[in-house]
Amino acid sequence: MGNLKDIPCLGAVIGDMIGQPYEFDNIKTTDFPLFNDVSHFTDDTVTTCAVADWLKHTDRSQEALVDKLVTWCKKYPYAGYGGGFYTWVFTPQFLKDYKGNLLGGRKPYYSFGDGSAMRCSPCGWVTDDVNEAMDLAEQSALPTHNHPEGIRGAKALAAAVCLARNGKSKEEIRDFVEKTFYYDLHRTIEEIRPVYKWEIACQNVVPEAIIAFLDSTDYESAIRLAVSIGGDSDTIACITGAIAHAFYGLPPVNVLTEAINRLPDDIMQALIDLI
């Protein structure tokens, strides 16, 4: 399989898997087992694979992306999709916009949820140009998350991954994201944890996930901090894990082995093919 540390987005997938048991059973501590009997990948991983699959082809049109998202999600129909996205994939004839009007098919529905950010880490791996990474992230969000906050969250995550991959310091990453996207990244996880509640809005998930990375010392500590704030734990850990992987590399072999043993071959192959 080659060097596992070179496999794009594997850090995002591992974060998703570690955070999954705590999504609806939040914990407010960094002291927890990284894996348990129910640890499993979710929609974060499936849609990340769809974006990776889209990016490896020359046809990067919106139509091609929609096809990849639908194909991958139908392969894994029980991965835990949000209500609007589930309707978009499986029953688009019933899809409504934010005003409750029927859209009449598989169209963008103005979502500002964190689904746009959780799936876009491949955009930060396929280019060393941060502007191109942000453009690809915007394109990856548009089929569903065409709200400005959904787009902002995706672009911020892709930028952070791209910058981390290219050797930028934490201060440089913080400075770029704050100045470009106006997120407040001068808070700490210790300040956030006591007051943080369950959220799915990009603007209330992406900054906190980035802060978990900024406060960390290695990949594992980043994931533990991400899960410890509570909220949408699998997605926060997925986003944090994407940046932490790009910055630190992946966790030790025992953690990698545990994660990979829980992944289907097609998911691993989708990530490997992005190299």
GUMI-507136 format. One record per atom (N, C-alpha, C): residue in three letters; x, y, z. Coordinates in steps of 0.02 Angstrom, whole numbers, padded with zeros to 5 digits, always signed. Layout:
ALAXYZ ...
***
This chain:
MET+00041-00061+00000 MET+00000+00000+00000 MET+00043+00063+00000 GLY+00108+00055+00013 GLY+00152+00113+00014 GLY+00150+00148+00081 ASN+00172+00210+00082 ASN+00177+00250+00143 ASN+00108+00277+00161 LEU+00080+00253+00215 LEU+00013+00275+00235 LEU+00011+00349+00249 LYS+00066+00378+00271 LYS+00066+00449+00287 LYS+00058+00493+00226 ASP+00067+00464+00167 ASP+00060+00501+00105 ASP-00011+00498+00076 ILE-00055+00460+00107 ILE-00122+00452+00080 ILE-00165+00513+00098 PRO-00186+00552+00049 PRO-00225+00612+00063 PRO-00289+00597+00101 CYS-00306+00642+00146 CYS-00371+00643+00180 CYS-00381+00586+00230 LEU-00332+00542+00239 LEU-00340+00488+00286 LEU-00349+00515+00357 GLY-00317+00571+00372 GLY-00325+00603+00437 GLY-00396+00627+00449 ALA-00429+00651+00398 ALA-00499+00672+00404 ALA-00543+00612+00418 VAL-00531+00557+00383 VAL-00571+00496+00391 VAL-00561+00467+00461 ILE-00500+00465+00485 ILE-00488+00439+00553 ILE-00522+00483+00605 GLY-00518+00549+00596 GLY-00553+00594+00642 GLY-00628+00581+00643 ASP-00657+00572+00585 ASP-00728+00556+00579 ASP-00744+00494+00620 MET-00704+00442+00611 MET-00717+00378+00643 MET-00709+00383+00719 ILE-00658+00420+00742 ILE-00648+00427+00814 ILE-00704+00469+00846 GLY-00727+00520+00811 GLY-00779+00563+00838 GLY-00848+00533+00836 GLN-00859+00484+00793 GLN-00927+00459+00780 GLN-00964+00435+00842 PRO-00934+00396+00887 PRO-00973+00372+00945 PRO-00998+00428+00991 TYR-00968+00487+00985 TYR-00983+00541+01031 TYR-01026+00596+01001 GLU-01049+00585+00938 GLU-01088+00636+00904 GLU-01152+00652+00943 PHE-01186+00601+00966 PHE-01249+00612+01003 PHE-01241+00590+01076 ASP-01179+00582+01097 ASP-01164+00564+01167 ASP-01101+00602+01185 ASN-01107+00668+01185 ASN-01048+00712+01193 ASN-01012+00699+01259 ILE-00946+00708+01255 ILE-00905+00706+01315 ILE-00865+00771+01316 LYS-00849+00793+01376 LYS-00813+00857+01383 LYS-00745+00844+01416 THR-00710+00795+01388 THR-00645+00778+01413 THR-00603+00751+01356 THR-00537+00756+01363 THR-00492+00726+01314 THR-00474+00654+01332 ASP-00499+00630+01387 ASP-00483+00562+01411 ASP-00537+00514+01389 PHE-00528+00483+01332 PHE-00575+00435+01306 PHE-00539+00386+01260 PRO-00566+00326+01250 PRO-00533+00279+01203 PRO-00541+00304+01132 LEU-00488+00300+01093 LEU-00492+00323+01024 LEU-00541+00282+00983 PHE-00547+00218+00997 PHE-00593+00174+00962 PHE-00631+00132+01012 ASN-00693+00116+00995 ASN-00731+00068+01035 ASN-00768+00022+00987 ASP-00812-00019+01013 ASP-00845-00070+00972 ASP-00888-00041+00917 VAL-00911+00020+00924 VAL-00957+00049+00874 VAL-00923+00101+00830 SER-00859+00114+00840 SER-00825+00165+00800 SER-00829+00148+00726 HIS-00853+00195+00686 HIS-00867+00181+00616 HIS-00864+00246+00577 PHE-00847+00242+00513 PHE-00849+00301+00470 PHE-00921+00322+00458 THR-00930+00386+00440 THR-00997+00413+00429 THR-01001+00448+00362 ASP-01054+00489+00355 ASP-01064+00527+00293 ASP-01005+00574+00279 ASP-00969+00595+00331 ASP-00910+00637+00321 ASP-00860+00602+00275 THR-00847+00539+00290 THR-00800+00500+00250 THR-00826+00486+00180 VAL-00889+00467+00175 VAL-00918+00449+00110 VAL-00916+00509+00063 THR-00935+00567+00087 THR-00936+00625+00043 THR-00866+00651+00029 THR-00819+00641+00076 THR-00749+00657+00062 THR-00723+00614+00004 CYS-00741+00550+00004 CYS-00721+00506-00051 CYS-00752+00528-00117 ALA-00813+00552-00114 ALA-00846+00576-00175 ALA-00809+00636-00204 VAL-00789+00683-00161 VAL-00752+00741-00185 VAL-00684+00720-00211 ALA-00651+00674-00176 ALA-00586+00649-00200 ALA-00593+00616-00268 ASP-00645+00576-00277 ASP-00658+00543-00340 ASP-00670+00594-00396 TRP-00706+00646-00380 TRP-00719+00701-00428 TRP-00654+00735-00449 LEU-00611+00749-00400 LEU-00551+00787-00414 LEU-00499+00749-00454 LYS-00501+00684-00453 LYS-00449+00646-00489 LYS-00462+00642-00564 HIS-00520+00665-00586 HIS-00537+00663-00656 HIS-00530+00732-00688 THR-00523+00733-00753 THR-00517+00796-00788 THR-00583+00835-00790 ASP-00638+00798-00788 ASP-00704+00831-00787 ASP-00721+00851-00716 ARG-00710+00914-00701 ARG-00725+00940-00634 ARG-00786+00986-00636 SER-00833+00968-00679 SER-00894+01007-00684 SER-00940+00994-00625 GLN-00989+01038-00616 GLN-01038+01028-00563 GLN-01079+00964-00576 GLU-01093+00951-00639 GLU-01131+00890-00655 GLU-01093+00828-00635 ALA-01027+00828-00647 ALA-00986+00771-00628 ALA-00983+00763-00552 LEU-00979+00818-00517 LEU-00977+00816-00444 LEU-01043+00789-00416 VAL-01099+00812-00442 VAL-01164+00787-00420 VAL-01167+00711-00431 ASP-01144+00689-00488 ASP-01144+00617-00502 ASP-01102+00578-00451 LYS-01043+00604-00434 LYS-01000+00570-00385 LYS-01032+00569-00316 LEU-01061+00625-00294 LEU-01093+00627-00229 LEU-01151+00577-00225 VAL-01192+00576-00276 VAL-01250+00531-00275 VAL-01227+00458-00278 THR-01178+00444-00321 THR-01154+00375-00328 THR-01125+00349-00262 TRP-01082+00388-00231 TRP-01050+00366-00169 TRP-01101+00360-00112 CYS-01146+00408-00107 CYS-01194+00406-00052 CYS-01243+00348-00060 LYS-01260+00331-00121 LYS-01305+00274-00131 LYS-01271+00207-00117 LYS-01205+00207-00121 LYS-01167+00147-00101 LYS-01171+00137-00025 TYR-01176+00191+00011 TYR-01178+00189+00084 TYR-01238+00229+00110 PRO-01298+00202+00100 PRO-01359+00240+00115 PRO-01371+00252+00190 TYR-01336+00216+00233 TYR-01349+00222+00305 TYR-01291+00254+00342 ALA-01256+00299+00308 ALA-01196+00330+00337 ALA-01212+00388+00384 GLY-01275+00407+00390 GLY-01294+00459+00437 GLY-01300+00528+00408 TYR-01329+00533+00348 TYR-01336+00598+00314 TYR-01386+00642+00350 GLY-01374+00708+00346 GLY-01422+00756+00372 GLY-01486+00756+00330 GLY-01539+00782+00357 GLY-01604+00778+00325 GLY-01607+00808+00256 GLY-01583+00869+00248 GLY-01585+00902+00183 GLY-01542+00866+00132 PHE-01482+00846+00153 PHE-01437+00812+00107 PHE-01464+00743+00088 TYR-01494+00709+00136 TYR-01524+00643+00121 TYR-01578+00650+00068 THR-01620+00701+00075 THR-01672+00712+00025 THR-01641+00729-00042 TRP-01589+00771-00043 TRP-01555+00790-00104 TRP-01529+00728-00141 VAL-01502+00680-00104 VAL-01474+00620-00135 VAL-01529+00570-00155 PHE-01573+00553-00109 PHE-01616+00495-00117 PHE-01687+00511-00141 THR-01714+00568-00123 THR-01782+00585-00144 THR-01784+00658-00166 PRO-01747+00677-00218 PRO-01741+00747-00236 PRO-01807+00779-00258 GLN-01856+00737-00276 GLN-01921+00764-00296 GLN-01957+00798-00238 PHE-01934+00784-00177 PHE-01965+00814-00117 PHE-01921+00869-00086 LEU-01866+00886-00119 LEU-01819+00935-00092 LEU-01850+01004-00090 LYS-01841+01039-00034 LYS-01867+01107-00026 LYS-01811+01156-00012 ASP-01822+01219-00028 ASP-01774+01270-00010 ASP-01786+01293+00061 TYR-01747+01343+00083 TYR-01751+01364+00153 TYR-01818+01399+00169 LYS-01855+01418+00118 LYS-01922+01447+00129 LYS-01977+01395+00127 GLY-01959+01332+00115 GLY-02008+01279+00112 GLY-02039+01268+00044 ASN-02011+01299-00007 ASN-02037+01289-00075 ASN-02004+01229-00108 LEU-02044+01189-00143 LEU-02015+01133-00179 LEU-01968+01157-00234 LEU-01910+01125-00238 LEU-01860+01144-00288 LEU-01869+01106-00353 GLY-01903+01050-00351 GLY-01916+01013-00412 GLY-01857+00975-00439 GLY-01816+00949-00395 GLY-01759+00909-00417 GLY-01697+00920-00375 ARG-01642+00891-00397 ARG-01580+00892-00359 ARG-01543+00958-00373 LYS-01561+01009-00334 LYS-01534+01076-00343 LYS-01503+01101-00277 PRO-01460+01152-00280 PRO-01433+01181-00218 PRO-01490+01205-00174 TYR-01485+01194-00109 TYR-01541+01213-00065 TYR-01519+01262-00010 TYR-01465+01300-00024 TYR-01445+01356+00017 TYR-01426+01336+00088 SER-01393+01279+00094 SER-01374+01255+00159 SER-01311+01291+00184 PHE-01310+01306+00249 PHE-01249+01332+00280 PHE-01223+01282+00332 GLY-01244+01219+00325 GLY-01221+01167+00371 GLY-01149+01148+00360 ASP-01122+01110+00409 ASP-01051+01093+00407 ASP-01033+01038+00357 GLY-01083+01014+00321 GLY-01070+00963+00270 GLY-01024+00986+00215 SER-01024+01050+00201 SER-00980+01075+00148 SER-00907+01072+00169 ALA-00894+01086+00233 ALA-00825+01085+00258 ALA-00800+01014+00270 MET-00845+00970+00293 MET-00822+00902+00310 MET-00799+00863+00249 ARG-00823+00881+00190 ARG-00808+00841+00130 ARG-00753+00872+00086 CYS-00728+00931+00102 CYS-00688+00967+00053 CYS-00613+00962+00064 SER-00590+00923+00113 SER-00517+00920+00124 SER-00477+00897+00062 PRO-00505+00855+00017 PRO-00466+00838-00043 PRO-00445+00899-00083 CYS-00483+00953-00079 CYS-00466+01014-00117 CYS-00401+01045-00093 GLY-00382+01033-00031 GLY-00319+01058-00006 GLY-00260+01013-00019 TRP-00274+00954-00045 TRP-00221+00906-00060 TRP-00200+00905-00133 VAL-00244+00924-00178 VAL-00229+00916-00249 VAL-00191+00974-00280 THR-00179+01026-00241 THR-00143+01084-00266 THR-00102+01116-00210 ASP-00046+01147-00229 ASP-00006+01185-00182 ASP-00023+01259-00184 ASP-00070+01278-00226 ASP-00091+01347-00234 ASP-00153+01358-00190 VAL-00146+01398-00138 VAL-00202+01407-00091 VAL-00263+01438-00124 ASN-00253+01481-00173 ASN-00310+01510-00208 ASN-00348+01458-00249 GLU-00311+01413-00280 GLU-00343+01359-00317 GLU-00379+01312-00269 ALA-00349+01298-00212 ALA-00381+01255-00163 ALA-00448+01285-00140 MET-00448+01350-00128 MET-00510+01383-00107 MET-00562+01383-00162 ASP-00541+01392-00224 ASP-00588+01390-00280 ASP-00619+01321-00287 LEU-00578+01269-00282 LEU-00603+01201-00286 LEU-00651+01187-00228 ALA-00635+01212-00169 ALA-00679+01202-00112 ALA-00747+01235-00123 GLU-00746+01294-00151 GLU-00810+01327-00166 GLU-00850+01285-00216 GLN-00817+01260-00267 GLN-00851+01218-00316 GLN-00879+01155-00283 SER-00841+01127-00236 SER-00863+01066-00202 SER-00924+01077-00159 ALA-00934+01139-00135 ALA-00991+01155-00093 ALA-01054+01169-00132 LEU-01047+01198-00192 LEU-01103+01229-00227 LEU-01162+01183-00243 PRO-01153+01118-00257 PRO-01212+01079-00274 PRO-01265+01077-00219 THR-01245+01089-00157 THR-01292+01087-00101 THR-01286+01149-00057 HIS-01225+01166-00036 HIS-01212+01217+00014 HIS-01193+01283-00020 ASN-01241+01313-00054 ASN-01228+01375-00091 ASN-01241+01438-00048 HIS-01254+01429+00015 HIS-01259+01485+00062 HIS-01188+01513+00074 PRO-01180+01579+00081 PRO-01113+01607+00092 PRO-01075+01575+00150 GLU-01110+01556+00203 GLU-01076+01525+00260 GLU-01052+01454+00244 GLY-01092+01418+00205 GLY-01071+01352+00184 GLY-01009+01355+00140 ILE-01007+01404+00096 ILE-00949+01413+00053 ILE-00889+01437+00093 ARG-00899+01483+00139 ARG-00844+01509+00180 ARG-00812+01453+00221 GLY-00852+01409+00250 GLY-00825+01355+00290 GLY-00783+01307+00249 ALA-00807+01290+00190 ALA-00769+01245+00146 ALA-00703+01276+00125 LYS-00705+01339+00105 LYS-00644+01372+00082 LYS-00593+01379+00138 ALA-00616+01393+00198 ALA-00571+01400+00255 ALA-00535+01335+00270 LEU-00572+01280+00269 LEU-00542+01215+00283 LEU-00492+01196+00229 ALA-00510+01204+00166 ALA-00464+01187+00111 ALA-00401+01230+00114 ALA-00408+01293+00130 ALA-00350+01337+00136 ALA-00305+01315+00192 ALA-00333+01298+00250 ALA-00293+01276+00307 ALA-00255+01212+00290 VAL-00287+01165+00256 VAL-00254+01102+00237 VAL-00197+01117+00188 CYS-00210+01158+00138 CYS-00159+01174+00088 CYS-00099+01208+00120 LEU-00112+01257+00164 LEU-00058+01293+00197 LEU-00018+01246+00242 ALA-00052+01203+00279 ALA-00018+01156+00324 ALA+00026+01108+00285 ARG+00001+01084+00229 ARG+00040+01038+00186 ARG+00103+01071+00161 ASN+00100+01135+00152 ASN+00156+01171+00122 ASN+00201+01205+00173 GLY+00198+01180+00234 GLY+00247+01200+00284 GLY+00235+01266+00320 LYS+00175+01294+00313 LYS+00161+01356+00349 LYS+00154+01342+00424 SER+00173+01390+00464 SER+00168+01383+00536 SER+00096+01391+00559 LYS+00083+01373+00621 LYS+00016+01383+00648 LYS-00003+01456+00648 GLU+00043+01500+00664 GLU+00027+01571+00664 GLU+00011+01596+00594 GLU+00047+01570+00545 GLU+00033+01590+00475 GLU-00036+01565+00454 ILE-00053+01504+00474 ILE-00119+01476+00457 ILE-00174+01516+00492 ARG-00164+01529+00557 ARG-00213+01568+00594 ARG-00223+01637+00563 ASP-00168+01670+00547 ASP-00171+01737+00520 ASP-00208+01738+00452 PHE-00192+01690+00409 PHE-00224+01688+00343 PHE-00299+01677+00350 VAL-00318+01628+00391 VAL-00390+01612+00397 VAL-00428+01669+00429 GLU-00399+01700+00480 GLU-00434+01756+00513 GLU-00442+01814+00465 LYS-00390+01832+00429 LYS-00393+01890+00384 LYS-00436+01877+00323 THR-00438+01814+00300 THR-00476+01798+00239 THR-00549+01785+00254 PHE-00563+01752+00310 PHE-00631+01728+00323 PHE-00663+01759+00385 TYR-00626+01800+00422 TYR-00652+01837+00479 TYR-00677+01792+00535 TYR-00647+01733+00542 TYR-00661+01690+00599 TYR-00617+01713+00658 ASP-00644+01709+00718 ASP-00605+01724+00778 ASP-00568+01661+00800 LEU-00504+01659+00787 LEU-00463+01601+00805 LEU-00417+01616+00864 HIS-00430+01671+00900 HIS-00391+01687+00959 HIS-00428+01668+01023 ARG-00468+01617+01018 ARG-00497+01584+01077 ARG-00458+01519+01089 THR-00473+01486+01144 THR-00441+01422+01158 THR-00496+01369+01169 ILE-00477+01306+01163 ILE-00524+01252+01176 ILE-00547+01254+01249 GLU-00503+01272+01295 GLU-00522+01276+01365 GLU-00576+01329+01376 GLU-00575+01382+01337 GLU-00627+01433+01341 GLU-00691+01410+01307 ILE-00685+01374+01252 ILE-00743+01354+01212 ILE-00781+01297+01245 ARG-00746+01247+01272 ARG-00776+01185+01295 ARG-00835+01195+01344 PRO-00829+01237+01395 PRO-00884+01241+01444 PRO-00950+01268+01416 VAL-00946+01307+01363 VAL-01007+01340+01338 VAL-01030+01313+01270 TYR-00991+01268+01240 TYR-01007+01246+01172 TYR-01065+01198+01174 LYS-01112+01207+01127 LYS-01171+01164+01121 LYS-01172+01133+01051 TRP-01218+01086+01041 TRP-01222+01050+00977 TRP-01241+01099+00922 GLU-01200+01100+00870 GLU-01209+01146+00814 GLU-01194+01111+00748 ILE-01228+01132+00695 ILE-01209+01107+00628 ILE-01195+01164+00580 ALA-01203+01226+00601 ALA-01189+01283+00557 ALA-01114+01290+00548 CYS-01092+01298+00486 CYS-01021+01304+00472 CYS-00987+01357+00516 GLN-01019+01413+00524 GLN-00988+01469+00560 GLN-00979+01454+00634 ASN-01012+01402+00658 ASN-01005+01382+00729 ASN-00971+01315+00737 VAL-00944+01288+00684 VAL-00910+01224+00686 VAL-00838+01230+00660 VAL-00830+01261+00602 VAL-00764+01265+00570 VAL-00713+01303+00613 PRO-00729+01362+00640 PRO-00678+01396+00681 PRO-00657+01354+00741 GLU-00704+01323+00774 GLU-00688+01283+00832 GLU-00644+01223+00814 ALA-00659+01192+00757 ALA-00618+01136+00733 ALA-00547+01158+00718 ILE-00540+01217+00688 ILE-00473+01243+00674 ILE-00436+01259+00739 ILE-00471+01287+00787 ILE-00440+01302+00852 ILE-00415+01238+00886 ALA-00452+01183+00880 ALA-00429+01119+00908 ALA-00361+01100+00879 PHE-00353+01111+00814 PHE-00288+01099+00784 PHE-00236+01148+00811 LEU-00252+01211+00814 LEU-00204+01262+00835 LEU-00180+01250+00907 ASP-00224+01223+00949 ASP-00206+01211+01019 ASP-00170+01144+01030 SER-00163+01105+00978 SER-00137+01037+00986 SER-00061+01033+00983 THR-00035+00974+01001 THR+00037+00962+00997 THR+00054+00907+00947 ASP+00005+00867+00928 ASP+00015+00815+00878 ASP-00054+00794+00852 TYR-00055+00746+00806 TYR-00119+00726+00776 TYR-00168+00702+00829 GLU-00145+00657+00872 GLU-00191+00628+00922 GLU-00218+00681+00969 SER-00176+00726+00992 SER-00201+00778+01038 SER-00252+00823+01003 ALA-00242+00835+00938 ALA-00291+00876+00900 ALA-00359+00843+00900 ILE-00360+00778+00887 ILE-00425+00742+00885 ILE-00457+00740+00954 ARG-00417+00729+01005 ARG-00445+00728+01073 ARG-00474+00796+01092 LEU-00440+00849+01074 LEU-00467+00916+01088 LEU-00531+00928+01048 ALA-00533+00907+00986 ALA-00592+00917+00944 ALA-00653+00882+00973 VAL-00644+00820+00994 VAL-00700+00782+01022 VAL-00722+00811+01089 SER-00674+00837+01126 SER-00688+00859+01195 SER-00733+00919+01200 ILE-00742+00956+01146 ILE-00785+01015+01153 ILE-00859+00996+01146 GLY-00873+00935+01124 GLY-00942+00914+01114 GLY-00968+00934+01045 GLY-01033+00939+01039 GLY-01063+00959+00975 GLY-01062+00902+00925 ASP-01057+00921+00862 ASP-01058+00873+00806 ASP-00989+00840+00801 SER-00976+00794+00848 SER-00908+00771+00861 SER-00873+00739+00801 ASP-00910+00700+00762 ASP-00876+00667+00706 ASP-00854+00718+00654 THR-00895+00769+00642 THR-00877+00819+00592 THR-00822+00866+00617 ILE-00827+00886+00680 ILE-00773+00928+00708 ILE-00707+00891+00705 ALA-00707+00827+00725 ALA-00645+00788+00724 ALA-00621+00774+00653 CYS-00667+00767+00606 CYS-00650+00759+00536 CYS-00613+00820+00509 ILE-00641+00879+00524 ILE-00611+00941+00501 ILE-00543+00953+00534 THR-00541+00944+00600 THR-00478+00951+00636 THR-00427+00901+00611 GLY-00449+00839+00602 GLY-00404+00786+00579 GLY-00374+00799+00511 ALA-00413+00831+00468 ALA-00388+00848+00401 ALA-00328+00895+00405 ILE-00334+00947+00447 ILE-00280+00996+00453 ILE-00221+00965+00492 ALA-00236+00929+00546 ALA-00183+00899+00587 ALA-00141+00850+00546 HIS-00173+00811+00504 HIS-00137+00764+00460 HIS-00090+00803+00414 ALA-00115+00856+00384 ALA-00074+00895+00337 ALA-00015+00928+00373 PHE-00024+00945+00436 PHE+00028+00980+00474 PHE+00077+00932+00508 TYR+00051+00882+00543 TYR+00093+00837+00583 TYR+00110+00771+00549 GLY+00071+00751+00500 GLY+00071+00681+00479 GLY+00018+00643+00519 LEU+00017+00579+00509 LEU-00035+00537+00541 LEU-00012+00509+00608 PRO-00059+00482+00647 PRO-00041+00453+00712 PRO-00001+00389+00705 PRO+00020+00359+00760 PRO+00061+00299+00757 PRO+00028+00240+00721 VAL+00069+00191+00705 VAL+00046+00134+00664 VAL-00012+00097+00697 ASN-00012+00090+00763 ASN-00066+00053+00795 ASN-00134+00088+00785 VAL-00134+00154+00785 VAL-00196+00191+00773 VAL-00216+00186+00700 LEU-00167+00192+00655 LEU-00181+00185+00584 LEU-00210+00116+00568 THR-00180+00065+00597 THR-00203-00004+00584 THR-00274-00013+00607 GLU-00289+00012+00668 GLU-00356+00006+00695 GLU-00407+00039+00649 ALA-00390+00098+00624 ALA-00436+00135+00580 ALA-00444+00100+00513 ILE-00389+00081+00482 ILE-00392+00051+00415 ILE-00430-00015+00416 ASN-00424-00052+00470 ASN-00460-00116+00475 ASN-00536-00106+00477 ARG-00558-00045+00489 ARG-00630-00030+00491 ARG-00655+00003+00427 LEU-00611+00009+00377 LEU-00630+00043+00315 LEU-00637-00006+00257 PRO-00689+00001+00217 PRO-00695-00040+00156 PRO-00640-00023+00106 ASP-00625-00071+00064 ASP-00571-00062+00015 ASP-00583-00004-00032 ASP-00647+00007-00051 ASP-00659+00061-00100 ASP-00647+00130-00070 ILE-00657+00138-00005 ILE-00643+00202+00027 ILE-00568+00214+00029 MET-00530+00163+00049 MET-00457+00170+00049 MET-00432+00185-00022 GLN-00459+00151-00071 GLN-00436+00160-00140 GLN-00451+00230-00165 ALA-00508+00258-00146 ALA-00526+00326-00168 ALA-00474+00376-00143 LEU-00450+00366-00082 LEU-00400+00411-00054 LEU-00332+00400-00087 ILE-00313+00337-00094 ILE-00249+00321-00126 ILE-00246+00349-00197 ASP-00301+00346-00233 ASP-00302+00368-00303 ASP-00291+00443-00310 LEU-00297+00480-00255 LEU-00288+00552-00259 LEU-00214+00571-00257 ILE-00171+00524-00241 ILE-00099+00537-00237 ILE-00072+00557-00306 
***
